Amino acid sequence: MMRIAVDAMGGDFGASPLVEGAISALKEKNFTLVLVGNEEVLRPLVPSSFANRVQIVHCDDVITMDDLATSAIKRKNSSIYVAIDMLKNKSVDAVVSAGHSGATMSLATLRIGRLSGISRPAICTLMPRIDGNKSLVVDAGANVDCKAENLFEFGIMGHEYACSILKYQNARIGILSNGEEECKGNEISKNAFMYLKSHPSFIGNIEGNNIFDASVEVIVCDGFVGNIVLKTSEGVADSIVYLLKTYIKSSPLGTFGSLFLKSVFSKLKKQIDYAEYGGAPLLGIDGNVIICHGKSNSKAMKNAIFQAIASIENNINDRILSALAKYKS
């Protein structure tokens, strides 16, 4: 039976919503849950009916958002260090964390190591599309400065994830640029274009609007650009919802359409809510690591665990290695 470790202490709202979400996942999937953190805090949160399916690994230290990511490697009793070490030692099959993302990335890279042929791991995150499906942005923040080879690897990893986990039969790959023409972009993206030409799913350069218009499934960029895209999109989505609600409340006709609008807002929220996706896989690590939003609620944690399970069941790392061998010369 697969074993999923949850860094249960790192979220912005404490352990309660993380444990609640993990228990909800246990109700739907067959796995062993390993909660890593302060046992005095965690034990009362586990219902007695699930006690035989939950293991608690006690540790006292927690890496907070105010801590430097570089300090994590020295704090061997922190919840994320212990969880990552369990993955390194193969005592768990995946790690899910809503804690310090920088610490999680650093520890995963240094303690577990990269897949053969991968120079840098990347965070991939899901973005909503107008057709109701999702596109995948790689990298969303792990690597601020990249080489063309890194972008090529991001495209390969994103394509395999999109096909195996998101079940796209043909996941089109595009490089995020300032124009669709091959001559557009900076030197790094232009060189990456040449590398990715060998992949049959590569469609060339794309622009920002293509992330949402269902014309491409895998968007390749460095982590600096990707993180700005992610945070800007979240801000725009929140602003649109806020403005619509404000305008409707100020309209005399708003009350009459409230039932219809409630349904519309519910569908819109589901489409853009990060909790529906759960977390962002850290691709390129020789293991399965899911990084969640610091503000993750119980639904986000449940769905993040589902992502971890899907990565294990679909052997995502084996697929990445096979694709690299095929397209990387």
Helices and strands as residue ranges (DSSP letters): E 3-7, H 15-28, E 32-37, H 39-42, G 43-45, G 48-53, E 54-58, G 69-74, H 79-88, E 94-97, H 101-107, I 108-112, E 122-128, E 134-138, H 148-164, E 173-176, H 187-196, E 202-206, G 208-211, E 218-220, H 223-250, H 258-272, G 274-276, E 279-283, E 289-292, H 298-313, H 316-327
